[in-house]
Amino acid sequence: MINASNFIENDKFSLNLTKLFNRTKTSNSTYTLLLESKLPNKDLHSYLGNFAAMYLLLVAARVHLDFFNLIASLKIKAYSCTTKSITTMVEPTGKKLKVSALCELCHARKAVMKRPKNLQKLCKECFYNVFETEIHHTITDAKLFEYGDKVAIGASGGKDSTVLASIMKTLNERYNYGLHLVLLSIDEGIKGYRDDSLATVKRNQKQYDMDLEIVSYKDLYNWSMDEIVSCAGIRSSCTYCGVLRRQALDRGAAKLGINHVVTGHNADDMAETVLMNLLRGDTARLDKSCSILTQSPGSPMKRSKPFKYTYQKEIVLYAHYKKLDYFSTECTYAPESFRGSVRELLKSLEAVRPSCIMDIIYSGEHLVLAPKKKKVTRQYKNKKKIAETHSEQEINPDGSVSLSKPKLADGNRCEKCGYLSSNKICKACMLLAGLELNRPKVTIDSNAAIDGAAKLSKTLEQLSF
């Protein structure tokens, strides 16, 4: 039995049980931190939480002692416990707290959440530590940055980009990444949605003390997203926006002299992309869709996703507990798109199997496609004549004729806009060319279709009858 007199020295109360725990050969740093801390003898009742935490640690380390006699000798009658197990603990407020309600990491504070990833019960402080440490390991394992890099953070004002800006600033200061961080925002031109989110980005600029650059679709392409949806339809809105936004981020970063852009794509977004490619039969994109760092050959621009293994629910919980300032409204066009349907499917799967998100990402990373078989065709005697007849001819600027079609590779420039492309015309210019054919020659003032669904729904919400 441990005598209470061993804990009282020179009118000071201490929890120095290092020697006792060394006998248990435990290596948990949590135990060591608690045991090496010494507390003054001011009011023993204020340290009831420390007593309970110490007892739980003793039980976890399988150290058998008469803890009840220990606290009785110190004249503390706050909670009932035995040498084998503890059923309830009394907080200083007098409220009984079950052991099952304690944090599974520190065993000292009340758990406030269950991690969606593994259903582990954590308190706020432990959740902050685990969340930030996992993202730090993701960054260091993938070697995303080098000391002194200038990095642009894709900021939309939503929860993902706001948490990303907060995390990058915190980790940059804590682990000395040596990064110069800049906020880069894209104005797609969605009235009633993007204007409000840009106001949030401007507040984040002041909160995190970062520079801000805003690039708009209207300035780059002479099209706003509302005009694109009114012309091409809402079902293909994400297709247009994804291509144009990716190019706008690269152009905005190049304008600032930055060659690395980080985005807030999380594990849910990665799993959705894998499912979309599978459902569309677009297996060629599976490899790039799961990469944490992407870079086109011949291009200095890199894009990385530090939230690749972070669940969306955990990002929301982090923003909620940290009380971050973010814009919570979803894009008006997103639910009607194909990605919105895939998102609903993924949520249904996650309700049955919470680990399905990580499983889908793992499957996409390790899925190996079989090599394509070459088609065997019959050989004709006049194959040379047929080849000469159907061969493409290109007239050079000097008037000469090129008999062979040049093979384009990554790193070439688009003939229209000068953006990097593996084809003569980049994907953005091809989409915009199709829109120009359907652009109305005459527009009607205050047309609700062009103003956008976001502004229309916002106006209807303000109506009163």
C-alpha positions as MATLAB code, in Angstrom:
seq = 'MINASNFIENDKFSLNLTKLFNRTKTSNSTYTLLLESKLPNKDLHSYLGNFAAMYLLLVAARVHLDFFNLIASLKIKAYSCTTKSITTMVEPTGKKLKVSALCELCHARKAVMKRPKNLQKLCKECFYNVFETEIHHTITDAKLFEYGDKVAIGASGGKDSTVLASIMKTLNERYNYGLHLVLLSIDEGIKGYRDDSLATVKRNQKQYDMDLEIVSYKDLYNWSMDEIVSCAGIRSSCTYCGVLRRQALDRGAAKLGINHVVTGHNADDMAETVLMNLLRGDTARLDKSCSILTQSPGSPMKRSKPFKYTYQKEIVLYAHYKKLDYFSTECTYAPESFRGSVRELLKSLEAVRPSCIMDIIYSGEHLVLAPKKKKVTRQYKNKKKIAETHSEQEINPDGSVSLSKPKLADGNRCEKCGYLSSNKICKACMLLAGLELNRPKVTIDSNAAIDGAAKLSKTLEQLSF';
ca = [
       0.000    0.000    0.000;
       1.146    3.552   -0.710;
       1.203    5.750    2.373;
      -0.248    9.245    2.046;
       2.749   10.726    3.851;
       4.871    9.922    0.816;
       2.989   12.577   -1.146;
       3.377   15.460    1.323;
       6.749   17.188    1.624;
       7.419   20.601    3.209;
       3.735   21.581    3.122;
       3.642   21.018   -0.617;
       1.447   18.542   -2.378;
       3.067   16.759   -5.330;
       2.133   14.079   -7.800;
       5.647   12.834   -8.371;
       5.115    9.098   -8.979;
       7.780    8.696  -11.630;
       9.566    5.858   -9.829;
       6.339    3.949   -9.357;
       5.451    4.239  -13.023;
       8.925    3.263  -14.132;
       8.254   -0.134  -12.600;
       5.313   -0.570  -14.955;
       7.636    0.073  -17.942;
       5.116    2.390  -19.567;
       6.323    4.657  -22.328;
       3.267    6.843  -22.822;
       4.317   10.489  -22.804;
       0.935   11.500  -21.371;
       1.690    9.667  -18.126;
       5.150   11.171  -17.867;
       3.928   14.738  -18.366;
       1.323   14.344  -15.629;
       3.636   12.647  -13.143;
       6.479   15.096  -13.527;
       4.238   18.082  -12.749;
       4.153   19.328   -9.138;
       1.200   21.240   -7.685;
       1.225   23.561   -4.605;
      -0.905   22.820   -1.549;
      -3.455   25.633   -1.857;
      -6.806   23.892   -2.022;
      -6.822   20.127   -2.426;
     -10.444   20.162   -3.520;
      -9.488   22.117   -6.662;
      -7.292   19.213   -7.744;
     -10.002   16.552   -7.751;
      -9.777   16.324  -11.515;
      -6.028   15.626  -11.221;
      -6.687   12.924   -8.619;
      -9.209   11.205  -10.884;
      -6.918   11.487  -13.895;
      -4.026   10.047  -11.888;
      -6.132    7.103  -10.747;
      -7.275    6.364  -14.306;
      -3.645    6.388  -15.423;
      -2.739    4.001  -12.637;
      -5.514    1.646  -13.686;
      -4.449    1.919  -17.335;
      -0.882    1.051  -16.360;
      -2.117   -1.897  -14.251;
      -0.632   -0.500  -11.032;
      -2.612   -1.935   -8.077;
      -2.761    0.344   -5.025;
      -5.325    1.336   -2.450;
      -6.190    4.698   -3.929;
      -9.293    5.006   -1.774;
      -7.179    4.930    1.417;
      -4.852    7.490   -0.130;
      -7.524   10.114   -0.721;
      -9.188    9.249    2.594;
      -5.975   10.003    4.465;
      -5.872   13.355    2.684;
      -9.447   13.994    3.905;
     -10.892   14.160    0.402;
     -14.259   12.495    0.036;
     -15.186   13.496   -3.463;
     -15.681   10.248   -5.311;
     -15.984    6.559   -4.618;
     -13.570    4.159   -6.201;
     -12.032    0.765   -5.651;
      -8.669   -0.730   -6.465;
     -10.061   -2.571   -9.485;
     -12.261   -0.083  -11.287;
     -13.795    3.326  -10.998;
     -17.440    3.782  -11.949;
     -18.085    7.495  -11.534;
     -16.100   10.640  -10.895;
     -17.382   13.793   -9.221;
     -16.410   17.100  -10.781;
     -15.791   20.157   -8.569;
     -19.300   21.319   -9.497;
     -20.756   18.163   -7.933;
     -21.923   16.604  -11.203;
     -21.185   12.913  -11.652;
     -19.160   12.068  -14.752;
     -18.852    8.558  -16.150;
     -15.458    7.223  -17.142;
     -16.856    6.325  -20.544;
     -17.454   10.047  -21.131;
     -13.770   10.936  -20.725;
     -11.388   11.668  -23.569;
      -9.689    8.496  -24.776;
      -6.296   10.204  -25.118;
      -5.783   12.362  -22.033;
      -8.320   10.621  -19.714;
      -8.625   13.924  -17.855;
     -11.213   15.998  -19.725;
     -14.711   15.334  -20.919;
     -15.020   14.113  -24.509;
     -17.022   16.486  -26.705;
     -16.940   14.650  -30.027;
     -16.403   11.391  -31.883;
     -13.986   11.483  -34.756;
     -15.831   10.569  -37.961;
     -12.719    8.774  -39.199;
     -12.365    6.216  -36.389;
     -15.151    7.082  -33.878;
     -12.569    7.951  -31.218;
     -13.910   10.098  -28.345;
     -11.821   13.232  -27.846;
     -11.881   16.491  -25.939;
     -11.306   19.807  -27.705;
      -7.620   20.139  -26.847;
      -6.765   16.597  -27.958;
      -8.804   17.014  -31.146;
      -6.899   20.198  -32.033;
      -3.593   18.429  -31.455;
      -4.509   15.297  -33.441;
      -6.051   17.271  -36.314;
      -3.093   19.627  -36.735;
      -0.478   16.899  -36.243;
      -2.007   14.642  -38.913;
      -1.953   17.469  -41.462;
       1.655   18.259  -40.518;
       2.630   14.627  -41.132;
       0.791   14.680  -44.466;
       2.797   17.748  -45.518;
       6.160   16.405  -44.353;
       5.675   12.864  -45.672;
       4.794   14.152  -49.153;
       7.502   16.882  -48.971;
       5.088   19.465  -50.313;
       7.133   22.555  -49.459;
      10.676   23.757  -49.206;
      11.981   26.411  -46.875;
      11.439   29.901  -48.303;
       8.689   28.932  -50.786;
       6.034   31.476  -51.676;
       2.672   29.688  -51.574;
      -0.769   30.859  -52.711;
      -3.759   29.569  -50.742;
      -6.900   29.144  -52.830;
      -9.411   31.085  -50.714;
     -13.131   30.949  -51.406;
     -14.394   31.964  -47.966;
     -15.836   28.503  -47.286;
     -14.985   26.183  -44.423;
     -12.284   24.257  -46.285;
     -10.262   27.257  -47.454;
     -10.718   29.136  -44.174;
      -9.492   26.180  -42.105;
      -6.652   25.677  -44.612;
      -5.504   29.279  -44.175;
      -5.683   28.952  -40.382;
      -3.848   25.602  -40.342;
      -1.125   26.745  -42.760;
      -0.455   29.852  -40.671;
      -0.380   27.801  -37.439;
       1.896   25.041  -38.777;
       4.139   27.518  -40.553;
       4.810   29.295  -37.258;
       4.948   26.161  -35.103;
       7.262   24.023  -37.262;
       9.134   26.856  -38.992;
       8.266   25.964  -42.597;
       9.611   29.319  -43.699;
       6.735   29.900  -46.148;
       5.396   33.208  -47.405;
       1.620   32.707  -47.588;
      -0.727   34.681  -49.857;
      -4.504   34.394  -50.266;
      -5.684   33.950  -53.868;
      -9.419   34.192  -54.530;
     -11.431   33.678  -57.723;
     -14.589   35.665  -58.480;
     -16.707   33.403  -60.682;
     -19.466   35.967  -61.033;
     -22.298   34.206  -59.160;
     -24.508   37.006  -57.888;
     -25.921   36.469  -54.410;
     -23.272   33.873  -53.553;
     -19.732   34.826  -54.508;
     -20.056   38.484  -53.491;
     -20.916   37.441  -49.915;
     -18.118   34.864  -49.736;
     -15.566   37.400  -51.000;
     -16.516   39.615  -48.064;
     -15.549   36.723  -45.778;
     -12.209   36.336  -47.581;
     -11.450   40.017  -47.031;
     -12.105   39.591  -43.307;
      -9.826   36.531  -43.255;
      -7.100   38.619  -44.857;
      -7.096   40.931  -41.849;
      -7.462   38.094  -39.329;
      -4.505   36.076  -40.670;
      -2.442   39.089  -41.798;
      -1.903   37.865  -45.375;
      -1.876   39.524  -48.780;
      -4.936   38.995  -50.991;
      -5.306   38.807  -54.761;
      -8.731   38.502  -56.474;
      -9.070   37.311  -60.093;
     -12.460   37.331  -61.856;
     -13.864   35.242  -64.689;
     -15.219   38.373  -66.352;
     -11.778   39.930  -66.657;
     -10.110   36.726  -67.889;
     -12.759   35.190  -70.154;
     -15.396   37.905  -70.641;
     -17.914   35.460  -69.181;
     -19.428   35.212  -65.712;
     -20.647   31.923  -64.269;
     -24.249   33.141  -64.305;
     -23.974   33.846  -68.036;
     -22.407   30.423  -68.655;
     -25.214   28.612  -66.798;
     -27.910   30.606  -68.633;
     -26.310   29.587  -71.927;
     -25.097   26.003  -71.322;
     -27.467   24.788  -68.580;
     -27.040   24.042  -64.895;
     -26.141   20.348  -65.258;
     -22.758   21.150  -66.796;
     -21.968   24.076  -64.512;
     -19.243   22.256  -62.539;
     -17.548   21.148  -65.767;
     -17.128   24.717  -66.974;
     -16.313   26.120  -63.555;
     -13.692   23.456  -62.788;
     -11.731   24.053  -66.002;
     -11.938   27.838  -65.851;
     -11.202   28.032  -62.134;
      -8.100   25.844  -62.442;
      -6.716   28.067  -65.164;
      -7.682   31.221  -63.244;
      -5.765   30.009  -60.165;
      -2.663   29.390  -62.281;
      -2.935   32.788  -63.951;
      -3.450   34.554  -60.631;
      -0.462   32.773  -59.073;
       1.721   33.585  -62.098;
       0.695   37.220  -61.761;
       2.026   37.194  -58.183;
       5.197   35.337  -59.156;
       4.135   32.183  -57.277;
       4.582   28.641  -58.606;
       2.764   26.680  -55.872;
      -0.978   26.750  -55.106;
      -2.565   24.846  -52.205;
      -6.288   24.109  -52.236;
      -8.740   22.904  -49.604;
      -9.759   19.681  -51.342;
     -10.490   17.175  -48.563;
     -10.863   13.396  -48.432;
     -14.569   13.602  -49.316;
     -13.752   15.597  -52.471;
     -11.079   13.084  -53.475;
     -13.442   10.145  -52.987;
     -16.157   11.924  -54.988;
     -13.741   12.472  -57.873;
     -12.761    8.795  -57.904;
     -16.425    7.727  -57.969;
     -17.238   10.229  -60.726;
     -14.424    8.937  -62.928;
     -15.531    5.340  -62.370;
     -19.193    6.065  -63.091;
     -18.292    7.955  -66.271;
     -15.811    5.309  -67.363;
     -13.019    7.890  -67.330;
     -10.383    5.544  -65.916;
      -7.494    7.485  -67.449;
      -7.948   10.221  -64.823;
      -7.945    7.940  -61.792;
      -4.202    8.273  -61.297;
      -4.113   12.082  -61.181;
      -7.360   12.371  -59.227;
      -5.718   10.716  -56.190;
      -2.399   12.569  -56.304;
      -1.649   14.918  -53.428;
       0.743   16.935  -55.638;
       0.145   17.525  -59.347;
       2.295   19.304  -61.887;
       2.071   19.281  -65.667;
       5.282   18.537  -67.601;
       6.837   21.756  -68.814;
       4.865   23.842  -66.301;
       6.440   25.430  -63.205;
       3.054   25.558  -61.444;
       2.384   22.972  -58.711;
      -0.920   22.246  -56.978;
      -1.121   20.390  -53.665;
      -3.883   19.218  -51.325;
      -2.813   19.098  -47.643;
      -6.348   17.951  -46.668;
      -6.186   14.799  -48.794;
      -6.712   12.483  -45.787;
      -8.911   14.854  -43.743;
     -12.639   14.214  -43.469;
     -15.004   17.065  -44.257;
     -16.854   16.571  -40.951;
     -13.634   17.033  -39.001;
     -12.924   20.253  -40.887;
     -16.381   21.535  -39.925;
     -15.823   20.549  -36.276;
     -12.435   22.277  -36.218;
     -13.917   25.478  -37.653;
     -16.816   25.282  -35.178;
     -14.727   24.764  -32.027;
     -12.109   27.309  -33.123;
     -14.930   29.758  -33.985;
     -13.422   30.576  -37.367;
     -15.088   33.123  -39.625;
     -16.267   31.325  -42.763;
     -19.095   31.409  -45.316;
     -21.307   28.352  -44.872;
     -23.682   28.606  -47.864;
     -23.154   26.048  -50.630;
     -22.905   27.091  -54.267;
     -26.376   27.309  -55.780;
     -25.410   25.346  -58.869;
     -23.636   22.483  -57.041;
     -26.657   20.319  -55.971;
     -27.940   20.074  -59.547;
     -24.617   18.924  -60.957;
     -23.378   15.357  -61.373;
     -20.968   15.850  -58.462;
     -23.922   16.700  -56.243;
     -25.519   13.341  -57.034;
     -22.247   11.523  -56.321;
     -21.949   13.429  -53.029;
     -25.353   12.154  -51.898;
     -24.320    8.612  -52.822;
     -21.100    8.950  -50.821;
     -22.966   10.244  -47.757;
     -25.242    7.208  -47.866;
     -22.225    4.898  -48.031;
     -20.482    6.749  -45.187;
     -23.531    6.296  -42.932;
     -23.180    2.516  -43.325;
     -19.367    2.345  -43.378;
     -17.493    5.448  -42.064;
     -14.171    4.249  -43.470;
     -15.500    4.047  -47.038;
     -14.005    7.460  -47.894;
     -10.464    6.369  -47.124;
     -11.139    2.989  -48.748;
     -12.201    4.660  -52.007;
      -9.090    6.858  -52.039;
      -6.889    3.827  -51.345;
      -8.570    1.913  -54.191;
      -8.035    4.801  -56.595;
      -4.351    5.019  -55.667;
      -3.666    1.322  -56.190;
      -5.933    0.612  -59.153;
      -3.763   -0.509  -62.075;
      -5.278   -0.511  -65.543;
      -4.475   -3.233  -68.028;
      -2.513   -2.053  -71.074;
      -4.602   -1.408  -74.150;
      -4.449   -4.064  -76.815;
      -3.453   -2.935  -80.263;
      -6.091   -3.488  -82.910;
      -5.005   -5.949  -85.581;
      -6.051   -4.853  -89.079;
      -5.648   -6.515  -92.428;
      -2.692   -5.481  -94.521;
      -3.463   -4.147  -97.995;
      -1.097   -3.801 -100.869;
      -2.090   -0.228 -101.490;
      -1.649    0.845  -97.836;
       0.898    3.438  -98.885;
      -1.547    5.084 -101.301;
      -4.278    5.097  -98.658;
      -1.928    6.616  -96.122;
      -0.833    9.307  -98.557;
      -4.417   10.074  -99.521;
      -5.699   10.460  -95.942;
      -2.581   11.998  -94.433;
      -3.064   15.439  -92.914;
      -1.166   18.308  -94.486;
      -0.275   21.509  -92.678;
       0.740   24.738  -94.407;
       3.565   26.499  -92.638;
       3.732   30.314  -92.378;
       6.429   30.433  -95.090;
       4.143   28.697  -97.592;
       5.742   25.248  -97.423;
       3.615   22.147  -96.822;
       4.216   19.840  -93.858;
       3.370   16.237  -94.791;
       3.567   14.812  -91.267;
       1.386   15.920  -88.377;
       3.534   17.081  -85.475;
       2.997   15.320  -82.189;
       2.211   17.729  -79.374;
       3.379   17.050  -75.851;
       2.703   18.587  -72.460;
       4.317   21.977  -72.085;
       3.076   23.431  -75.388;
       1.085   26.642  -75.440;
      -2.478   27.194  -76.581;
      -2.624   29.063  -79.886;
      -5.452   31.316  -78.650;
      -4.681   32.209  -75.027;
      -1.089   31.040  -74.593;
      -1.934   28.791  -71.638;
      -0.139   25.454  -71.232;
      -1.876   22.672  -73.129;
      -1.128   19.287  -74.665;
      -3.278   20.268  -77.677;
      -3.224   23.201  -80.059;
      -6.298   24.647  -78.322;
      -6.647   24.333  -74.547;
      -9.783   22.958  -72.897;
     -10.879   26.364  -71.637;
     -10.764   27.929  -75.097;
     -12.700   24.995  -76.550;
     -15.451   25.442  -73.959;
     -15.560   29.196  -74.444;
     -15.716   28.787  -78.233;
     -18.808   26.612  -77.832;
     -20.380   29.201  -75.562;
     -19.725   32.002  -78.037;
     -21.776   30.179  -80.664;
     -24.772   30.133  -78.349;
     -24.350   33.585  -76.826;
     -27.484   35.664  -77.502;
     -26.941   38.676  -79.732;
     -29.522   40.747  -77.847;
     -29.922   40.692  -74.052;
     -32.882   41.770  -71.958;
     -32.185   44.116  -69.069;
     -32.586   42.628  -65.575;
     -32.923   39.122  -66.943;
     -33.369   36.722  -63.994;
     -31.790   33.845  -65.908;
     -28.554   35.786  -66.374;
     -28.551   37.261  -62.877;
     -28.314   33.726  -61.556;
     -30.260   31.374  -59.332;
     -28.407   32.546  -56.227;
     -29.588   36.134  -56.515;
     -33.102   35.028  -57.469;
     -33.444   32.724  -54.452;
     -32.037   35.395  -52.165;
     -34.602   37.898  -53.454;
     -37.445   35.426  -52.941;
     -36.360   34.776  -49.338;
     -36.635   38.486  -48.570;
     -40.194   38.768  -49.874;
     -42.993   39.026  -47.336;
     -46.694   38.466  -47.937;
];
